[in-house]
Amino acid sequence: MGTRSITVIGAGIAGLAVARALAMRGSRVTVLEQAPEIREVGAGLQITPNGHRVIEALGLGLAAEREGQRAEAVELIDGETGGRVLAMDLLRQRPDAPFRFFHRADLIALLAEGARAAGVEIRLLQRIEEVTLGEGRPRLRTAQGAEIETDILIGADGLHSRVREALNGKVAPFFTHQVAWRATLPAEPDIRPVAQVFMGAGRHVVTYPLRGGKLRNLVAVEERHRWAEESWSLTDDPLALRIAFEDFVPEVRGWLDRIERPNLWGLFRHPVAGRWHGQGAVILGDAAHPTLPFLAQGANMALEDAWVLAHCLSAAATPEAGVAGYQALREARVRRIVAAANANAKNYHLSGIRRDIAHAGLRLVNRVSPSAMLNRFDWLYGHDATA
């Protein structure tokens, strides 16, 4: 692999992680990023034990401990009454498997520093207008008109991936009739390192601390018929957000009342790509398998993909065998995660008698066997992509 040129499109979590993983194995890697600087529009994210194992294997575990805050628990709460439905004690039940809260910008900066330290070249202001496959080596054309050829092209270019389109053609996503508002606020002094989900009929709010308790991250999701664009950069009238959750408990309404410019994001369901590789190109992360945010696994799947792809490329006899092995190892797992995230959206938004029965059942399970709910996700959090 050391004699081949590898080009990664996208300096997000997937792109920077795979670049460092390949460079650690001796590969020459260039990352192309369209932005003028490496930055992130989003706010918070959760790195669960399966993703954290990859960060440690990348040699960035100590940096992650400094930048991320360890989560102590997850709580599900009735948003309209304030009653606790379920609590998972992460410190007690998984003491050796950390769950951490990160500001997205901090994790990106950590990975970018790690990539550069491993010898990766990161080139900014490289907006890719066209990807051509099937005529010799993969070829790229930038917005400035430059032509770039590479031996191996890795598409880490997100939801609207040009590499995915070159491999699979255009596929229209499905609007889920759900929207998400995102915001961060200065946190109150007594904020706990806990992820809380306030559930209501057709909507929910997720909140947790960032940057050592300096900020509170908020994501509010509502089911609606009106269409909204799939973008992280749109803003919305804060009054619309407050009206949507006007019957939630005062604690939640108080947080929402402080938000002045919430970002609005339409939630779309994209199919898992049928082809992840071909003709010298391969995709990973959101480019291969976009997921709804209801299982907090987008960043974690990107990290897992990055490690497995780098391993398969370096271990296989040919790049073609490597990328085929990568998809074979990853596809069933990511499909299961995407399906579980889709199901969670429904579970958070129950109403009427179904909601009462479900909440009563969760309270009973939590009282009789406190670790039962977390044990149900051992297939997810216990997975080690680096093994």
C-alpha positions in Angstrom: 0.0 0.0 0.0 2.9 2.4 0.6 3.5 2.8 -3.2 -0.1 3.7 -4.0 -1.7 7.1 -3.7 -4.8 7.2 -1.5 -7.1 10.2 -1.6 -9.9 10.7 0.9 -12.7 13.1 0.2 -14.0 14.7 3.4 -12.3 15.8 6.6 -15.0 14.7 8.9 -14.9 11.9 11.5 -14.8 9.1 9.0 -12.3 10.7 6.7 -9.8 11.8 9.3 -10.0 8.5 11.2 -9.4 6.4 8.1 -6.6 8.7 7.0 -4.8 8.3 10.3 -5.4 4.5 10.4 -3.9 4.1 6.9 -1.0 6.4 7.6 -0.2 4.4 10.7 0.2 1.4 8.4 2.7 3.3 6.1 0.3 4.6 3.4 0.6 8.0 1.7 -2.7 9.7 2.2 -4.2 13.0 1.1 -7.5 14.3 2.5 -9.4 16.8 0.4 -11.8 19.1 2.3 -14.1 21.7 0.6 -14.2 24.1 3.6 -11.6 26.8 4.1 -10.8 25.3 7.5 -11.6 22.1 9.4 -14.6 22.9 11.5 -18.0 21.5 12.4 -21.4 23.1 12.3 -23.0 20.5 14.6 -22.8 20.5 18.4 -22.7 17.4 20.6 -22.2 13.7 20.0 -21.8 10.6 22.0 -18.9 8.2 21.6 -20.0 4.8 23.0 -17.6 2.0 23.9 -17.5 0.5 20.4 -16.3 3.8 19.0 -14.0 4.5 21.9 -12.1 1.3 21.2 -11.2 2.6 17.8 -10.0 6.0 19.2 -7.8 4.0 21.5 -6.4 1.8 18.7 -5.7 5.0 16.8 -3.4 6.1 19.7 -5.7 9.0 20.7 -7.2 7.6 23.9 -5.5 10.0 26.2 -6.5 13.0 24.1 -10.1 11.7 24.0 -10.1 11.5 27.8 -9.0 15.2 28.0 -11.5 16.4 25.3 -14.5 14.3 26.1 -16.6 14.0 29.3 -17.4 10.6 30.7 -21.1 9.9 30.9 -22.4 8.5 34.2 -25.9 7.5 33.2 -28.7 7.5 30.7 -32.2 8.5 31.9 -35.5 8.2 30.1 -38.1 10.7 31.5 -41.7 11.4 30.8 -41.5 14.8 29.3 -45.1 15.8 30.3 -45.0 14.7 33.9 -41.3 14.6 34.7 -41.5 11.1 36.1 -38.4 8.9 35.5 -39.1 5.9 33.3 -35.7 4.2 33.1 -32.2 4.8 34.4 -29.0 3.1 33.2 -26.0 3.5 35.5 -23.1 3.4 33.0 -20.4 3.7 35.6 -21.6 0.9 37.7 -22.8 -1.4 34.9 -19.9 -0.8 32.5 -17.0 0.5 34.5 -14.3 -0.5 31.9 -16.3 0.6 28.8 -16.5 4.4 28.8 -19.3 6.4 27.2 -18.2 10.0 26.5 -19.8 13.3 25.4 -17.9 15.3 22.9 -18.4 18.7 21.2 -18.2 17.7 17.6 -15.6 20.4 16.8 -13.4 19.0 19.6 -13.4 15.5 18.2 -12.8 16.7 14.7 -9.8 18.8 15.9 -8.4 15.8 17.8 -8.7 13.5 14.7 -7.2 16.2 12.4 -4.2 16.7 14.7 -3.7 12.9 14.8 -3.9 12.6 11.1 -1.3 15.3 10.5 0.9 13.8 13.1 0.8 10.5 11.2 1.9 12.2 8.0 -1.5 12.8 6.3 -1.7 15.8 4.0 -4.9 17.8 4.4 -5.8 20.1 1.6 -8.5 22.7 2.2 -10.8 24.5 -0.3 -11.0 21.4 -2.5 -14.7 21.3 -3.5 -15.2 18.2 -5.7 -17.6 18.8 -8.6 -17.3 15.5 -10.4 -16.1 11.9 -9.7 -15.3 9.7 -12.7 -14.8 6.0 -12.3 -14.2 3.2 -14.9 -11.6 5.0 -17.1 -8.3 3.9 -15.5 -7.7 5.4 -12.1 -10.4 7.3 -10.3 -10.5 10.9 -11.4 -11.7 14.0 -9.6 -12.5 17.5 -10.9 -12.6 20.4 -8.4 -14.6 23.5 -8.5 -11.5 25.4 -9.6 -11.2 23.1 -12.6 -8.2 21.0 -11.4 -8.0 17.3 -12.3 -6.8 14.9 -9.7 -6.1 11.2 -10.3 -5.5 8.7 -7.5 -4.9 4.9 -7.1 -7.5 4.5 -4.4 -10.4 6.9 -3.8 -12.1 6.9 -0.4 -15.4 8.7 -0.2 -16.0 10.0 3.3 -18.1 12.8 1.9 -21.3 12.4 3.9 -25.0 12.2 3.1 -24.7 13.8 -0.3 -21.6 11.8 -1.3 -20.4 12.1 -4.9 -18.5 8.9 -4.6 -21.6 7.0 -3.5 -23.5 8.5 -6.5 -20.7 7.4 -8.8 -21.0 3.9 -7.5 -24.8 3.6 -7.1 -26.4 6.4 -9.1 -28.8 8.9 -7.5 -31.3 7.7 -4.9 -33.9 10.0 -3.5 -34.1 9.9 0.3 -37.4 9.6 2.2 -38.6 12.4 4.5 -39.5 10.8 7.8 -41.9 13.7 8.7 -39.6 14.5 11.6 -37.4 17.5 12.2 -34.7 18.2 14.8 -33.8 21.5 16.4 -30.2 21.7 17.7 -28.6 24.2 20.1 -26.1 24.6 22.9 -26.5 26.8 25.9 -24.2 27.9 28.8 -24.8 25.2 31.3 -26.0 25.7 34.9 -23.4 25.0 37.5 -25.0 21.8 38.8 -25.4 20.0 35.4 -24.9 16.3 35.8 -22.9 14.1 33.3 -26.0 12.3 32.3 -27.8 11.9 28.9 -31.5 12.6 29.5 -34.3 11.8 27.0 -37.6 13.6 27.7 -40.3 11.7 25.8 -43.7 12.9 24.7 -46.4 12.1 22.2 -44.8 12.6 18.8 -41.7 14.3 20.1 -38.8 14.2 22.4 -35.8 16.2 23.7 -32.3 14.9 24.3 -29.8 16.8 26.5 -26.4 16.3 28.0 -23.3 18.3 29.0 -20.4 19.3 26.8 -16.9 20.5 27.5 -16.7 19.5 31.1 -20.1 20.9 32.0 -19.6 24.4 30.4 -22.3 23.8 27.8 -25.7 22.0 27.6 -26.4 20.3 24.3 -30.0 20.1 23.2 -31.7 18.2 20.4 -35.5 18.5 20.1 -37.3 16.2 17.7 -40.9 16.7 16.5 -43.1 14.7 14.1 -44.7 16.9 11.5 -46.1 16.9 8.0 -44.4 20.1 6.8 -41.2 19.4 4.9 -37.8 20.7 6.1 -34.5 20.8 4.3 -31.8 18.2 5.2 -29.2 20.7 6.3 -27.2 21.4 9.5 -27.0 25.1 8.8 -30.6 26.3 8.6 -32.0 28.3 11.5 -35.6 28.5 12.7 -37.8 30.8 14.6 -37.3 29.9 18.3 -41.1 30.4 18.9 -41.8 27.4 16.7 -39.6 25.3 18.9 -41.2 26.5 22.2 -44.7 25.9 20.9 -43.9 22.4 19.9 -42.9 21.5 23.5 -45.2 23.9 25.4 -46.7 21.0 27.4 -43.4 19.6 28.6 -42.1 20.1 32.1 -40.9 23.5 33.2 -37.3 22.4 33.3 -37.4 21.6 29.6 -39.4 24.7 28.7 -36.8 26.8 30.6 -34.0 25.5 28.5 -35.9 26.0 25.2 -36.9 29.6 26.3 -33.2 30.5 26.3 -32.5 29.4 22.7 -32.4 32.3 20.4 -31.2 30.8 17.1 -32.0 27.0 16.9 -30.7 25.1 14.0 -33.4 23.1 12.1 -32.7 19.9 10.4 -35.1 17.7 8.4 -34.6 14.0 9.1 -34.5 11.9 6.0 -34.1 8.1 5.7 -31.5 7.1 3.2 -31.0 3.5 2.1 -27.8 1.7 2.9 -25.8 1.8 -0.3 -25.9 -1.4 -2.3 -22.3 -0.9 -3.7 -19.7 0.3 -1.3 -16.8 -0.2 -3.7 -15.8 -0.5 -7.3 -13.3 0.7 -9.9 -10.8 1.9 -7.4 -13.3 3.7 -5.1 -14.8 2.8 -1.7 -17.2 4.7 0.7 -17.6 4.7 4.4 -19.6 6.4 7.2 -22.6 8.4 6.2 -21.7 8.1 2.5 -22.3 4.3 2.8 -25.0 4.0 5.5 -26.7 7.2 6.7 -28.6 6.7 10.0 -31.1 8.6 12.0 -29.7 10.0 15.2 -31.9 8.0 17.6 -29.2 5.5 18.7 -26.2 8.0 18.8 -24.2 5.7 16.4 -23.4 7.9 13.3 -19.9 8.9 14.6 -19.3 5.4 16.1 -20.1 3.6 12.9 -17.8 6.0 11.0 -14.9 5.1 13.5 -15.6 1.4 13.1 -15.7 1.6 9.3 -12.4 3.6 9.3 -10.5 1.0 11.3 -11.9 -2.0 9.4 -11.3 -0.4 6.0 -7.7 0.5 6.8 -7.1 -3.0 8.1 -8.6 -4.8 5.1 -6.7 -2.6 2.6 -3.4 -3.2 4.3 -3.9 -7.0 5.0 -5.4 -8.1 1.6 -3.4 -9.2 -1.4 -5.0 -6.5 -3.6 -7.0 -3.4 -3.0 -10.0 -5.0 -4.7 -9.9 -7.9 -2.2 -9.5 -5.4 0.6 -12.5 -3.3 -0.1 -14.6 -6.4 -0.8 -13.6 -7.8 2.6 -14.4 -4.5 4.3 -18.0 -4.4 3.0 -18.5 -8.1 3.8 -17.3 -7.5 7.4 -19.4 -4.3 8.0 -22.6 -4.5 6.0 -24.8 -6.7 8.3 -23.8 -4.8 11.4 -24.5 -1.4 10.1 -27.9 -2.5 8.7 -28.8 -3.8 12.1 -27.8 -0.5 13.7 -29.7 1.6 11.2 -32.8 -0.5 11.8 -32.5 -0.1 15.6 -32.2 3.6 15.2 -35.4 3.7 13.1 -37.2 1.7 15.8 -36.1 4.0 18.6 -37.7 7.0 16.9 -41.1 5.2 17.3 -40.3 4.1 20.9 -39.6 7.7 22.0 -42.8 9.1 20.5 -45.5 6.7 21.8 -48.9 8.1 22.9 -52.1 7.1 24.6 -52.5 3.6 26.1 -49.5 2.2 24.2 -47.3 4.8 25.9 -48.7 4.1 29.4 -48.1 0.3 28.9 -44.6 0.7 27.5 -43.5 3.1 30.3 -45.0 0.9 33.0 -43.1 -2.1 31.6 -39.8 -0.2 31.5 -40.2 1.0 35.1 -40.9 -2.6 36.2 -37.8 -4.0 34.3 -35.7 -1.2 35.7 -36.8 -2.0 39.3 -36.5 -5.8 39.0 -33.3 -6.0 36.9 -31.5 -2.6 36.6 -28.9 -3.9 34.1 -31.3 -5.7 31.8 -31.9 -2.8 29.4 -28.1 -2.1 28.9 -27.5 -5.8 28.5 -29.9 -5.8 25.5 -27.3 -3.6 23.7 -24.3 -5.7 24.3 -24.3 -6.6 20.6 -23.8 -2.9 19.9 -21.6 -1.5 22.7 -19.6 -4.7 23.3 -18.4 -4.9 19.7 -14.6 -4.5 19.1 -13.9 -3.5 15.5 -10.1 -3.5 16.3 -10.0 -7.1 17.5 
